[in-house]
């Protein structure tokens, strides 16, 4: 799964490409939390 992140005005928009399953979500957890910690707001485009 590929994650593309773009931040503008404190809002981080993540675009996820690929299949989202409980297994891929667990693998991506660290990356998602890192983006969440940096941004004031987080948008996730599935």
PDB file of N, CA, C and O in Angstrom:
ATOM      1  N   UNK A   1       0.837  -1.162   0.000  1.00  0.00           N
ATOM      2  CA  UNK A   1       0.000   0.000   0.000  1.00  0.00           C
ATOM      3  C   UNK A   1       0.891   1.237   0.000  1.00  0.00           C
ATOM      4  O   UNK A   1       1.907   1.284   0.694  1.00  0.00           O
ATOM      5  N   UNK A   2       0.507   2.216  -0.769  1.00  0.00           N
ATOM      6  CA  UNK A   2       1.261   3.450  -0.903  1.00  0.00           C
ATOM      7  C   UNK A   2       0.510   4.577  -0.202  1.00  0.00           C
ATOM      8  O   UNK A   2      -0.707   4.698  -0.343  1.00  0.00           O
ATOM      9  N   UNK A   3       1.238   5.404   0.554  1.00  0.00           N
ATOM     10  CA  UNK A   3       0.661   6.572   1.212  1.00  0.00           C
ATOM     11  C   UNK A   3       1.322   7.821   0.639  1.00  0.00           C
ATOM     12  O   UNK A   3       2.547   7.941   0.629  1.00  0.00           O
ATOM     13  N   UNK A   4       0.496   8.746   0.162  1.00  0.00           N
ATOM     14  CA  UNK A   4       0.974  10.041  -0.297  1.00  0.00           C
ATOM     15  C   UNK A   4       0.452  11.079   0.682  1.00  0.00           C
ATOM     16  O   UNK A   4      -0.747  11.129   0.957  1.00  0.00           O
ATOM     17  N   UNK A   5       1.354  11.916   1.216  1.00  0.00           N
ATOM     18  CA  UNK A   5       0.967  12.916   2.210  1.00  0.00           C
ATOM     19  C   UNK A   5       1.246  14.313   1.675  1.00  0.00           C
ATOM     20  O   UNK A   5       2.315  14.585   1.129  1.00  0.00           O
ATOM     21  N   UNK A   6       0.254  15.198   1.844  1.00  0.00           N
ATOM     22  CA  UNK A   6       0.408  16.606   1.476  1.00  0.00           C
ATOM     23  C   UNK A   6      -0.123  17.427   2.639  1.00  0.00           C
ATOM     24  O   UNK A   6      -1.231  17.190   3.122  1.00  0.00           O
ATOM     25  N   UNK A   7       0.677  18.402   3.092  1.00  0.00           N
ATOM     26  CA  UNK A   7       0.273  19.236   4.217  1.00  0.00           C
ATOM     27  C   UNK A   7       0.140  20.675   3.758  1.00  0.00           C
ATOM     28  O   UNK A   7       1.011  21.211   3.073  1.00  0.00           O
ATOM     29  N   UNK A   8      -0.970  21.292   4.150  1.00  0.00           N
ATOM     30  CA  UNK A   8      -1.228  22.689   3.816  1.00  0.00           C
ATOM     31  C   UNK A   8      -2.011  23.311   4.960  1.00  0.00           C
ATOM     32  O   UNK A   8      -3.059  22.796   5.350  1.00  0.00           O
ATOM     33  N   UNK A   9      -1.512  24.413   5.498  1.00  0.00           N
ATOM     34  CA  UNK A   9      -2.171  25.133   6.590  1.00  0.00           C
ATOM     35  C   UNK A   9      -2.444  24.244   7.800  1.00  0.00           C
ATOM     36  O   UNK A   9      -3.493  24.366   8.433  1.00  0.00           O
ATOM     37  N   UNK A  10      -1.520  23.363   8.122  1.00  0.00           N
ATOM     38  CA  UNK A  10      -1.666  22.503   9.289  1.00  0.00           C
ATOM     39  C   UNK A  10      -2.585  21.308   9.093  1.00  0.00           C
ATOM     40  O   UNK A  10      -2.814  20.536  10.024  1.00  0.00           O
ATOM     41  N   UNK A  11      -3.113  21.156   7.878  1.00  0.00           N
ATOM     42  CA  UNK A  11      -3.997  20.030   7.580  1.00  0.00           C
ATOM     43  C   UNK A  11      -3.225  19.053   6.695  1.00  0.00           C
ATOM     44  O   UNK A  11      -2.764  19.405   5.610  1.00  0.00           O
ATOM     45  N   UNK A  12      -3.098  17.836   7.176  1.00  0.00           N
ATOM     46  CA  UNK A  12      -2.389  16.799   6.433  1.00  0.00           C
ATOM     47  C   UNK A  12      -3.416  15.914   5.732  1.00  0.00           C
ATOM     48  O   UNK A  12      -4.300  15.340   6.369  1.00  0.00           O
ATOM     49  N   UNK A  13      -3.284  15.814   4.416  1.00  0.00           N
ATOM     50  CA  UNK A  13      -4.181  14.956   3.640  1.00  0.00           C
ATOM     51  C   UNK A  13      -3.397  13.733   3.182  1.00  0.00           C
ATOM     52  O   UNK A  13      -2.405  13.846   2.462  1.00  0.00           O
ATOM     53  N   UNK A  14      -3.856  12.575   3.607  1.00  0.00           N
ATOM     54  CA  UNK A  14      -3.222  11.321   3.231  1.00  0.00           C
ATOM     55  C   UNK A  14      -4.060  10.631   2.169  1.00  0.00           C
ATOM     56  O   UNK A  14      -5.271  10.475   2.321  1.00  0.00           O
ATOM     57  N   UNK A  15      -3.411  10.225   1.106  1.00  0.00           N
ATOM     58  CA  UNK A  15      -4.079   9.474   0.062  1.00  0.00           C
ATOM     59  C   UNK A  15      -3.505   8.065   0.083  1.00  0.00           C
ATOM     60  O   UNK A  15      -2.304   7.871  -0.106  1.00  0.00           O
ATOM     61  N   UNK A  16      -4.362   7.095   0.312  1.00  0.00           N
ATOM     62  CA  UNK A  16      -3.951   5.703   0.397  1.00  0.00           C
ATOM     63  C   UNK A  16      -4.302   5.003  -0.903  1.00  0.00           C
ATOM     64  O   UNK A  16      -5.426   5.103  -1.394  1.00  0.00           O
ATOM     65  N   UNK A  17      -3.328   4.293  -1.455  1.00  0.00           N
ATOM     66  CA  UNK A  17      -3.562   3.535  -2.678  1.00  0.00           C
ATOM     67  C   UNK A  17      -3.296   2.069  -2.397  1.00  0.00           C
ATOM     68  O   UNK A  17      -2.285   1.718  -1.790  1.00  0.00           O
ATOM     69  N   UNK A  18      -4.195   1.226  -2.836  1.00  0.00           N
ATOM     70  CA  UNK A  18      -4.040  -0.206  -2.637  1.00  0.00           C
ATOM     71  C   UNK A  18      -5.151  -0.740  -1.749  1.00  0.00           C
ATOM     72  O   UNK A  18      -6.047  -0.010  -1.326  1.00  0.00           O
ATOM     73  N   UNK A  19      -5.066  -2.001  -1.487  1.00  0.00           N
ATOM     74  CA  UNK A  19      -6.101  -2.676  -0.709  1.00  0.00           C
ATOM     75  C   UNK A  19      -5.907  -2.407   0.785  1.00  0.00           C
ATOM     76  O   UNK A  19      -4.802  -2.549   1.308  1.00  0.00           O
ATOM     77  N   UNK A  20      -6.991  -2.018   1.467  1.00  0.00           N
ATOM     78  CA  UNK A  20      -6.949  -1.776   2.907  1.00  0.00           C
ATOM     79  C   UNK A  20      -7.608  -2.956   3.604  1.00  0.00           C
ATOM     80  O   UNK A  20      -8.808  -3.191   3.460  1.00  0.00           O
ATOM     81  N   UNK A  21      -6.812  -3.684   4.355  1.00  0.00           N
ATOM     82  CA  UNK A  21      -7.307  -4.812   5.135  1.00  0.00           C
ATOM     83  C   UNK A  21      -6.823  -4.619   6.572  1.00  0.00           C
ATOM     84  O   UNK A  21      -6.067  -3.689   6.853  1.00  0.00           O
ATOM     85  N   UNK A  22      -7.250  -5.479   7.465  1.00  0.00           N
ATOM     86  CA  UNK A  22      -6.769  -5.364   8.841  1.00  0.00           C
ATOM     87  C   UNK A  22      -5.262  -5.599   8.905  1.00  0.00           C
ATOM     88  O   UNK A  22      -4.591  -5.088   9.802  1.00  0.00           O
ATOM     89  N   UNK A  23      -4.736  -6.357   7.972  1.00  0.00           N
ATOM     90  CA  UNK A  23      -3.304  -6.647   7.957  1.00  0.00           C
ATOM     91  C   UNK A  23      -2.499  -5.454   7.440  1.00  0.00           C
ATOM     92  O   UNK A  23      -1.475  -5.098   8.024  1.00  0.00           O
ATOM     93  N   UNK A  24      -2.955  -4.838   6.353  1.00  0.00           N
ATOM     94  CA  UNK A  24      -2.233  -3.676   5.834  1.00  0.00           C
ATOM     95  C   UNK A  24      -2.386  -2.486   6.779  1.00  0.00           C
ATOM     96  O   UNK A  24      -1.468  -1.674   6.896  1.00  0.00           O
ATOM     97  N   UNK A  25      -3.521  -2.369   7.447  1.00  0.00           N
ATOM     98  CA  UNK A  25      -3.719  -1.280   8.413  1.00  0.00           C
ATOM     99  C   UNK A  25      -2.723  -1.408   9.558  1.00  0.00           C
ATOM    100  O   UNK A  25      -2.171  -0.405  10.009  1.00  0.00           O
ATOM    101  N   UNK A  26      -2.491  -2.604  10.024  1.00  0.00           N
ATOM    102  CA  UNK A  26      -1.526  -2.824  11.093  1.00  0.00           C
ATOM    103  C   UNK A  26      -0.115  -2.459  10.625  1.00  0.00           C
ATOM    104  O   UNK A  26       0.658  -1.864  11.377  1.00  0.00           O
ATOM    105  N   UNK A  27       0.213  -2.812   9.399  1.00  0.00           N
ATOM    106  CA  UNK A  27       1.525  -2.474   8.845  1.00  0.00           C
ATOM    107  C   UNK A  27       1.704  -0.965   8.695  1.00  0.00           C
ATOM    108  O   UNK A  27       2.811  -0.455   8.863  1.00  0.00           O
ATOM    109  N   UNK A  28       0.631  -0.253   8.383  1.00  0.00           N
ATOM    110  CA  UNK A  28       0.702   1.185   8.136  1.00  0.00           C
ATOM    111  C   UNK A  28       0.517   2.018   9.403  1.00  0.00           C
ATOM    112  O   UNK A  28       0.674   3.239   9.360  1.00  0.00           O
ATOM    113  N   UNK A  29       0.196   1.401  10.498  1.00  0.00           N
ATOM    114  CA  UNK A  29      -0.122   2.110  11.742  1.00  0.00           C
ATOM    115  C   UNK A  29       0.960   3.117  12.131  1.00  0.00           C
ATOM    116  O   UNK A  29       0.642   4.260  12.459  1.00  0.00           O
ATOM    117  N   UNK A  30       2.209   2.719  12.102  1.00  0.00           N
ATOM    118  CA  UNK A  30       3.303   3.602  12.495  1.00  0.00           C
ATOM    119  C   UNK A  30       3.359   4.841  11.610  1.00  0.00           C
ATOM    120  O   UNK A  30       3.511   5.957  12.108  1.00  0.00           O
ATOM    121  N   UNK A  31       3.236   4.649  10.309  1.00  0.00           N
ATOM    122  CA  UNK A  31       3.265   5.782   9.384  1.00  0.00           C
ATOM    123  C   UNK A  31       2.076   6.708   9.602  1.00  0.00           C
ATOM    124  O   UNK A  31       2.228   7.930   9.598  1.00  0.00           O
ATOM    125  N   UNK A  32       0.893   6.130   9.791  1.00  0.00           N
ATOM    126  CA  UNK A  32      -0.299   6.944   9.992  1.00  0.00           C
ATOM    127  C   UNK A  32      -0.201   7.752  11.284  1.00  0.00           C
ATOM    128  O   UNK A  32      -0.562   8.928  11.306  1.00  0.00           O
ATOM    129  N   UNK A  33       0.278   7.141  12.347  1.00  0.00           N
ATOM    130  CA  UNK A  33       0.421   7.847  13.619  1.00  0.00           C
ATOM    131  C   UNK A  33       1.452   8.967  13.534  1.00  0.00           C
ATOM    132  O   UNK A  33       1.275  10.018  14.149  1.00  0.00           O
ATOM    133  N   UNK A  34       2.521   8.753  12.781  1.00  0.00           N
ATOM    134  CA  UNK A  34       3.543   9.789  12.604  1.00  0.00           C
ATOM    135  C   UNK A  34       2.947  11.026  11.926  1.00  0.00           C
ATOM    136  O   UNK A  34       3.228  12.152  12.334  1.00  0.00           O
ATOM    137  N   UNK A  35       2.129  10.820  10.896  1.00  0.00           N
ATOM    138  CA  UNK A  35       1.481  11.941  10.213  1.00  0.00           C
ATOM    139  C   UNK A  35       0.475  12.628  11.136  1.00  0.00           C
ATOM    140  O   UNK A  35       0.367  13.854  11.139  1.00  0.00           O
ATOM    141  N   UNK A  36      -0.244  11.853  11.903  1.00  0.00           N
ATOM    142  CA  UNK A  36      -1.223  12.405  12.827  1.00  0.00           C
ATOM    143  C   UNK A  36      -0.556  13.279  13.885  1.00  0.00           C
ATOM    144  O   UNK A  36      -1.104  14.315  14.263  1.00  0.00           O
ATOM    145  N   UNK A  37       0.603  12.880  14.361  1.00  0.00           N
ATOM    146  CA  UNK A  37       1.312  13.633  15.402  1.00  0.00           C
ATOM    147  C   UNK A  37       1.807  14.991  14.885  1.00  0.00           C
ATOM    148  O   UNK A  37       1.922  15.939  15.663  1.00  0.00           O
ATOM    149  N   UNK A  38       2.095  15.094  13.606  1.00  0.00           N
ATOM    150  CA  UNK A  38       2.639  16.332  13.027  1.00  0.00           C
ATOM    151  C   UNK A  38       1.568  17.356  12.668  1.00  0.00           C
ATOM    152  O   UNK A  38       1.842  18.556  12.655  1.00  0.00           O
ATOM    153  N   UNK A  39       0.369  16.904  12.380  1.00  0.00           N
ATOM    154  CA  UNK A  39      -0.655  17.789  11.827  1.00  0.00           C
ATOM    155  C   UNK A  39      -1.685  18.205  12.865  1.00  0.00           C
ATOM    156  O   UNK A  39      -1.948  17.497  13.838  1.00  0.00           O
ATOM    157  N   UNK A  40      -2.254  19.368  12.626  1.00  0.00           N
ATOM    158  CA  UNK A  40      -3.354  19.843  13.456  1.00  0.00           C
ATOM    159  C   UNK A  40      -4.629  19.063  13.120  1.00  0.00           C
ATOM    160  O   UNK A  40      -5.441  18.752  13.990  1.00  0.00           O
ATOM    161  N   UNK A  41      -4.771  18.764  11.847  1.00  0.00           N
ATOM    162  CA  UNK A  41      -5.929  18.015  11.341  1.00  0.00           C
ATOM    163  C   UNK A  41      -5.436  16.982  10.345  1.00  0.00           C
ATOM    164  O   UNK A  41      -4.409  17.170   9.693  1.00  0.00           O
ATOM    165  N   UNK A  42      -6.176  15.895  10.235  1.00  0.00           N
ATOM    166  CA  UNK A  42      -5.787  14.830   9.328  1.00  0.00           C
ATOM    167  C   UNK A  42      -6.992  14.418   8.494  1.00  0.00           C
ATOM    168  O   UNK A  42      -8.062  14.122   9.026  1.00  0.00           O
ATOM    169  N   UNK A  43      -6.800  14.405   7.170  1.00  0.00           N
ATOM    170  CA  UNK A  43      -7.821  13.901   6.255  1.00  0.00           C
ATOM    171  C   UNK A  43      -7.261  12.637   5.621  1.00  0.00           C
ATOM    172  O   UNK A  43      -6.097  12.599   5.223  1.00  0.00           O
ATOM    173  N   UNK A  44      -8.086  11.610   5.529  1.00  0.00           N
ATOM    174  CA  UNK A  44      -7.645  10.366   4.911  1.00  0.00           C
ATOM    175  C   UNK A  44      -8.542  10.078   3.718  1.00  0.00           C
ATOM    176  O   UNK A  44      -9.754   9.916   3.859  1.00  0.00           O
ATOM    177  N   UNK A  45      -7.931  10.016   2.544  1.00  0.00           N
ATOM    178  CA  UNK A  45      -8.635   9.714   1.305  1.00  0.00           C
ATOM    179  C   UNK A  45      -8.400   8.242   1.003  1.00  0.00           C
ATOM    180  O   UNK A  45      -7.302   7.847   0.610  1.00  0.00           O
ATOM    181  N   UNK A  46      -9.435   7.435   1.188  1.00  0.00           N
ATOM    182  CA  UNK A  46      -9.314   6.009   0.919  1.00  0.00           C
ATOM    183  C   UNK A  46      -9.710   5.713  -0.506  1.00  0.00           C
ATOM    184  O   UNK A  46      -9.675   4.558  -0.930  1.00  0.00           O
TER     185      UNK A  46
END
